[in-house]
Amino acid sequence: MPLPETNLTAVAAIVLKYDLQVLPGEEGTEREKLAETEPCERLSLFPLLTLSQWRLALEILSRFDNPYLKFCRSPKDIIISQRLYESNPDLEMEALQEQSLRALWVKEIF
């Protein structure tokens, strides 16, 4: 049985994988726009961050913390997770594991 993902490990892995320098949504980078991942793709559970990356991960957590955050796979997903949670805080765990946050958000707004 794999170790469970947490909000902190998901955010830290995204900060490392996408080399984030600022909070998501503050600076639209090409890398962020092109980031497409599969919903089931696991991120590293033990990302090794620099001090500035660690601070950014904690800042993201404090601003965007919600139960759907651990299902994020890209910087854009971080923003979507917050909007999705505010819109529908009762999504089934199965739906979150099987579908991307973007797909769930599209269903929610339409």
SULPE-V58936 format. One line per field, one symbol per residue. phi: phi as a letter, one per 20 degrees, with the letter a starting at -180 (. if undefined). psi: psi as a letter, one per 40 degrees, with the letter a starting at -180 (. if undefined). burial: # if it has 16 or more other C-alpha atoms within 10 Angstrom, else .. A space follows every 50 residues. Layout:
phi: ???
psi: ???
burial: ???
This chain:
phi: .fffecgfffffffgffdlfdcfgnebfefgffefccffefeefecfedf ffffffgfffgfedgafegfefcbgfffffgffffffbfdffgffffecf ffffffffed
psi: hiiiiidddddddddddefidiihedhhiddddehhiidehiiheghhii dddddddddddddehieedeeieidddddddddddddgefiiddddddii dddddddde.
burial: ......##########...#..##.......#......#...#...#.#. ..##.###.##..###.##################..........#...# ##.##.....
